Amino acid sequence: AASVGVDAGLKWPNDVLVGGAKCAGILAEAVAGAEPSIVLGIGLNVLPLGDVTPGPGGLPATSLAEQGATTTDRTDVAVALLTGFADLERRWRLAGGDLTEAGLLGDYRAHCTTLGQDVEVQLPDGTSLTGRAADIDAAGQLQVDMAGGQRHTVFAGDVVHVRPA
């Protein structure tokens, strides 16, 4: 994001926020086989969106153009995105796949807007929990501190940043 002149943050697990609004989403899927791999899908709003109704969780949508990006040329944006991913992959590979050693876990934590926030997490089984987002562990799971002092590990779910009343 910095390479196109915007300051972005990550909302656990896969939303990219710019100016407090959702600008992109990232989905990853592991592919098993002789050579396991991960397939990434990225949806990035580049051009102005017009009037868009907020999606689940109430986050408004935005675009790079609406946030004052230095370029909205899709080729330039794609090159910047792929160059950034190539650097992340190189760091990961040189660290033998260790996210901490590569500095990737620290980078994620530093850019994660969810950490330190009061959150409500809608879990895949339909239940929910409320607490404070405390950490991201080495497996990418969200650690939520509950009111009673216990810590709950969340591996999947929809997170809403709860604003104080």
N, C-alpha and C positions, 0 to 999 in steps of 0.2 A: 504494500500500500504506500509505503514511504516513497517508492520509486516513481509513483505517479502523483505525489504531492498530497496524500491524505493520511490522516492518523487513524489507524484501525485498531480495534480490539476484538477479542474472541469471546463469545458467549458460549459456555460449555453446552453441548459438546461440539457443535459444528456450524455456528452462525458467525459471520463476520459483521461487526458493527462499525459504522462510521457516523460520527455525530449523534450517537445514541439510537440510530436506526439500522435496520438490517440491509446490508448492501450485497451480501453474498451468503451462500450456503455451500457446505462441503459434505459429500457423502463418500464413504470408503467401504469397499467390500473386499474381503479376503477371498482369494481364489486358490483352492487346494489343487494339488497335483504334483508331478515330478519336480517342477520348479514353482513353488508357491509364490504368489504375487498379490499385490493389492491394486485394485482398480479404483481410481478416484473420479468422482464427478463433481464439477464445480459450476454453480450457477452464479454469475456475477452481473449485477445491474450496472451497465456502463452509461447509457444515455438516459435523459430525463424520463421519469415514469408517468408523470401526470398525476391524476387523482387516483390513488390506490388505497383500498380498504386494508387496515392492518390485519395481519394473519393471526394464527393461534399465538397466544401469549401477549397479544396486543402491541407487538412491536411495529412501529411504522416502517415502511420500506423507503429506501433512498437509492441513489445511484452515484457513481463517481462524478458525473457531470454536476449533479445537484450539490455535491460536497466540495466543488472547486478543484477537481483533479487537474493537473498540469497537462494531461492529454486524455482524450476520449477516443483516440484512434484505436480501433479494436486490435490491429496488428501490434501496435506499440504496447498495449495493455497485455496481450497474450505473450509477447516476448518477455516483458517484465515478470509476469506470473511464472512462466516456465523457467526463466533464469533463476528466480527465487527458489523454486522447487528443486532445481538441479543442485543449487548450493546446499539446501537442506539434506537432500539425498546423499551428497558427497560427504557431508559431516557425519551423517548416520553410518554410512558405509565405513569411513575411516575409523569410527569408534566401535566397529564390530557389531553394529546394531544396538548398542547401548545408548538409550535416549539421554540418560543423565550424563554419561561421558561425552556425548556429542554436544551437550548444552541445549538440546532441543526441549527437554522437559522444563528446564529453567526459562527458556524463551517463551514457552507456552504459558507457564505460570505468570511471567512478567506481563504478558499481553491479555491475560484472561480477566475480563471485566466481571465475571461471576464471583471470583474469589473475594471474600470479605463482605459479600452481599447477603441480606436475608433473602431466602429463596423458598419457593414452593415447587416441589418436584413431582410431576405426574409420572408415575411408574408404569411400565408396560402391562402390569397386571390390573391396572385400573385404580390402584390405591395411590395415595399421595403422602408426602411428608413435607414438613416445614422445619427450617432451621437456618443455620448460617453456613454458607459455602466456605469451607476451611482450607481445602488443599486439593490438588490433583496428584494422584499417586503415579508410580512408575508405569502402571498399566493404562493410564489415561482416565481412571475412574475418579469421579467427583466424591470428595469426602465432605459430608454434611454433619456439622455439630448440632445435635438436637437440644432442646430446652432442658432436658433432664441430665445432660452431661455426656450421654452416649454419642458415639460417632457412627454414622451410617455410611456405608460405601454404596455408591450409585454407579452402575455400569451402563445403564441406558435410561433415558427418560426425557421428558420435556421440562425445561426449567423456566420459571417465571421469576424475574427479580422483583421481590416484594418491596414496594415503597412504604416507608413508615407512614402511619396515619397522621 
